[in-house]
Amino acid sequence: MVEHRRFGNLLPHLVLLAGVAVVAFPVYLAIIASTHDNTVIANGQMPLYPGSHALETYWNTIVSGAGRTTREPVGSMLMASFIMAVGIAVGKIAISILSAYAIVFFNFPFRMATFWTIFVTLMLPVEVRIFPTYKITSDLHMLDSYSGLILPLIASATATLLFRQFFMTIPKELVEASKMDGAGPIRFFFDTLLPLSVTNIAALFVILFIYGWNQYLWPLLITTRDDMQTIVIGIKKIIDVKDALTEWSVAMATAVLAMLPPVAIVVLLQRLFVKGLIETEK
Amino acid sequence: MENRAIFSGRLLACLLVFPQLAISLIFFYWPAAQALWQSFLVQDAFGLSTEFVWFENYVTLLKTPEYYHAIGTTFFFSLLVVFFSLAIGLLLAVMANRNIAGVQIYRTFLIIPYAVAPAVASVLFIFMFQPGLGMIARALQRNGIDWNPVLNGNHAMILIVIVAVWNQISYNFLFFLAGLQSIPKSVIEAAAIDGARPARRFWTIVFPLLSPTTFFLIVVNITYAFFNTLGIIDTATEGGPNGSTSTLVYKVFLDGKAGSDLGGSAAQSVILMIIVIGLTAIQFRYVEKKVHY
C-alpha cells in the first residue's frame, strides 16, 4: 500500500493460505470421514477424497443412532440443541432488553442498586459455581427439563449492558416527541425502541445462539434423560478414546451435524456476527 | 450513569426488571453464597452432621500436592494457549489487513473455529491424533515418535493445547483485525516516508498502537484458557493420564462429581471465583481507561 513491494502480495497470500489450511483441514477431514466405511477408517487407510457411504452414514446417524449400543438418534439430539440454543438466545434478549429499558428510561427506587446487582453477575461464569447451581435447580425440580437447561444460563449482564449502552445513545427529543404524541411507556417501547433495536437484537441473537448451541458443562450435568441430550454432549458418548470399536464414520457425521448450524450462521450472517462479537465484549 | 429517566411508572419499572433480577438472585447469588458458606463447613462421612470450621477446608486444600499440581498444569496450559493463539491471530490479522485480493474469503474461513463447540473441536482433533488410525498420529509414528496421548501426559497436554489454540484463533484474529483497522493510515505512511522498513514500522508503530487490544485479548484469553476449556479436556483426555491435563476448573468438576468432599470442593470454587473477579476487574480498569482516553 505504501511502497512498491518486490514480491507483491505473495507473503500475505501464503500466510493466509496456510492459516486457512490449518483451520479448515480438521473440518474437511471430518466431512470426508463421514462418507467412508468404518473399516476403511479403522485401518488408517482413509483416502483424502469422499467415499460412497455418505447417505448410509447420515441416515444411520440421524434416524437410528449408532449401532453398537442403544444410543439416541442424532436427529433428536439436534432438536434438543436447537430448543436450548433458541431458548437461551430469546430468553436472554427478552429479559435484558426489558431490564435495560427500565434502567435507562425509568425512575424507580433502587435503580442503581438494580444495575449493579445485574452488573456483578458478569463475574461469575457457570463453571465456578456449578455444583451449588445444580443443587438449586434440583431443589426446584428442574432437572431434565428445558427450563432447568435454559434459565440458569440466561441471566448474564452482557446483553443488558449492550442494550443499556445503545439506549443511552437515543436522543431525549425522540422520547419527548413520542410522549407528546400521547404514547405511554409501553407504546414507546413497541413503536419506537424495538424497531430501533432490530440490528442489535439480530447481532446478539447470532452470538447467543452459538453460545447456547455450544454449551457443554451445564447440559452434561442437568440432563440424564437420553431424549434430552444435546448433540455436543451426545458426541462424547459416541467416541471412546480408549476403545478401538468407535464407529468413526458415525462420530464424524455427528461432528459435522453439530458444527453445521453455528458455522452456517457465522458464515452467512458474518456482518451481524462480527458486530455482535465486538460489541458484546467491549 | 447519566440520569435520563423519563417515565415514572414505578410498578411497570419493577415488572420490567423482575425477570432478570429473579433469575440472577436464584441462579447466581444464591449458589455463589452457598459455595462460600459451604467452604467453611465440614461434613462427616455420612452427611449427618456438619461443623463450622472457618478456613480449615482452605488450609487442607493448600496442603494437598495435587492442588499445586493442578495450579501448575493450569498455568502451563494457559501460558501456551494464550501465547500461541495470540501470536497466530496477530500474524493472520496483519496479513489480512493488507489490501489484497480474496481477503473476504480468507476471513470467512478463519472465523469458522469460533462457531465450533470446544467439545466438538476436540473430537475433530482426536480423530487426527488417534494412535493407529489418525492421519497425524500415523505420520508421527512413521517418524519414530511413539505418539499416545492416552498414556503419555506430555502428548495429552500437546493435544489439548492444539485444540484450544485452534478454537480460539478466530476470536483473536477478529479483534486484532478490528484493532489494526482503527490505526490511522497516515501514521504508517509518515513512517514509510521517513524510510522505516515494514518490519520496523510494525514493531515501533503498529504494535505499540495495538497494545490496548493486545492487553484486552490477554485477559480474555486467560479467562478462556482457565474456564472455557472444560469441554475440550473432558472430551479429549478427561484430565488424564494421571492428572497431567487436569486444570483447576476440571478438578472442581471431577471432585464435585465424586461428591465426597463438599467443603473442599466449595473452597476450590471460591478460589476460582476470586480469580475470575480479579480478571474481570483488570479488564474493566482497562475499559475505563480507554473511555477516558
Interface residues (C-beta under 8 A of the other chain):
Chain A: M1 V2 E3 N9 L11 P12 H13 V15 L16 L17 G19 V20 V22 V23 A24 P26 V27 L29 A30 A33 I41 A42 N43 G44 M46 A94 I95 S96 L98 S99 Y101 A102 I103 V104 F105 F106 N107 F108 P109 R111 M112 T114 F115 T117 I118 T121 L122 M123 L124 P125 E127 V128 R129 I130 F131 P132 T133 K135 I136 T137 L140 L151 P152 I154 A155 T160 M168 K172 V175 E176 K179 G184 P185 I186 F188 I210 W213 N214 Q215 Y216 L217 L220 V232 I233 I235 K236 I239 V241 K242 A244 W248 A251 M252 A255 A258 M259 P262 V263 I265 V266 V267 Q270 F273 V274 L277 I278 E281 K282
Chain B: M1 E2 N3 R4 A5 I6 F7 S8 G9 R10 L12 A13 C14 L16 V17 P19 Q20 L21 I23 S24 L25 I26 F27 F28 Y29 W30 P31 A32 Q34 A35 Q38 I88 L91 L92 M95 A96 R98 N99 I100 A101 G102 V103 Y106 R107 T108 F109 L110 I111 I112 P113 Y114 A115 V116 A117 P118 A119 V120 A121 V123 L124 F125 I126 F127 M128 Q130 G132 L133 G134 M135 R138 P149 V150 W166 I169 S170 Y171 L174 F175 A178 K185 I188 E189 A192 V220 T223 F227 N228 L230 G231 D234 T235 A236 T237 V249 V252 F253 G256 S265 A266 S269 L272 M273 V276 I277 T280 V287
